[in-house]
Amino acid sequence: MFVHLSAPSGHRAAAAALWLAGLLLASSAWAQSQKARRATPSAAAAVAPTAATTALRDGQAEARLMAVYKLVAEGRSREALVQAENLARDYPNFQLAQLAVGDLLMSRTRPIRHLGDVAPEPDSARSIQAATTLAELRNESRQRVDAQRSRPPANSVPAQFLELAPRSRHAIAVDASRSRLYLFENTPKGLQLIADYYASVGKLGIEKVTEGDQRTPLGVYFITSRLDPGTLKDFYGAGALPINYPNPLDQSRGKTGSGIWLHGTPPDQFARAPLASDGCLVLANPDLERILRTVEPRSTPVVIARQLQWVQPHSVQAERKSFEAVLNAWRNAKTEGDMKRLLGFYAPDFQSYRKKPLDEWTQVLQAEARALRGRELQLKDKSYLRWTDSADTMVVTFGEVAEGARTGPVKRQYWTRRGQHWQIFFEGVIG
């Protein structure tokens, strides 16, 4: 049985406004966010929830929570309570939904000043924990709302994605400042944003450096495998997708640690606080299930940034062409077997897999050049991902195929800009 609010008036209307002051979407921002999300079936279906929801799909719970917030902002508390109760019933482990129900019921008797407006308890371990939990929920709510208010510009992409090969059918980008993961499809017309989700990062934030520092790494990574949820503890929810931290750039900087995954939540928890993991990226299980069904291990890049910079694809064409000229010069030197010119593209501190230094890698390059026997070297399915922090790094993946051959190794190179020149500090075969 549901308890309905009377139409808000007087102090009740003021209470509703105070409840979400600074958090709720303006009507225009809400309309804009819904227009941007209509391309994803899960979000579109969630905008108008019904009392008999049968399929719990990705993005639905958040969209329904935003609809509750909008109703409260419009002074439609009766409808807000009905939808909040439906949401809490369909997702009983969604704490923000339960909190919305509690606040809306409480507003019948007194003004609600902020989300989770409960009377303080006497100082105790229990009251401290309750206060901590409320603070985390308010932060989660704020992050979800801010992400809906500030949608990426239409047709824009994160600046790191200069070019993706067709074999990379999807890509992921994470904006830690917004607790947001963005899922892209790589179409013939370029990257298209198809979904985005709330995501938690490390307890102590970002910029992982050492094992056990409870931070999430920043950089360009790739999904390495898909772990069977049947082999995992309930703690990881619907499953897990490991990424290749530490990558060659991390290793060159002496960073340590391992086991950074995208994973879900335990059965009794819909979502975790924005800062909650030991360094992993944590999503609600319905959202992770969508990603598990969608992405491909090994070929899916994952960019994790402090804050994503969104650009129009045409704005990075000049950077891509400039670097492509350098890569073609490397290819030409290898085709011609000009070892002096070829080695000029490699940094003195070069490393390959198994810590092979440049003098050993030189022997590999010589053998590969001889095997060409005068045939032109062709680079197929090229991807360029750029990472810029204290240094400028280009992560390049391509198929290396000799003229006339049907196949060849898939290689990945890490280039760094030193002065006016790009140099390779890592190269290895990945497939």
Secondary structure, DSSP 8 states (H G I E B T S, - for coil): ---------THHHHHHHHHTTTTS--HHHHHHHHHHHTTSHHHHHHHS--TT-----TTHHHHHHHHHHHHHHTT-HHHHHHHHHHHHHHSTT-HHHHHHHHHHHHTTTS---STT------SSHHHHHHHHHHHHHHHHHHHHHHHHHS---TT-EETTEEE--TT--EEEEEEGGGTEEEEEEEETTEEEEEEEEE-BEETTBB---STTS--B--EEEEB---B-GGGS-GGGTT-EEEB--S-HHHHHTT------EEE---TT-S---SEEESS-EE--HHHHHHHHHH--TTT-EEEEESS--EE-GGGGHHHHHHHHHHHHHHHHHHHHT-HHHHHTTEEEEEE-GGG-BHHHHHHHHHHHHHHHTT--EEEEEEEEEEEESSSEEEEEEEEEEETT-S---EEEEEEEEETTEEEEEEEEE--
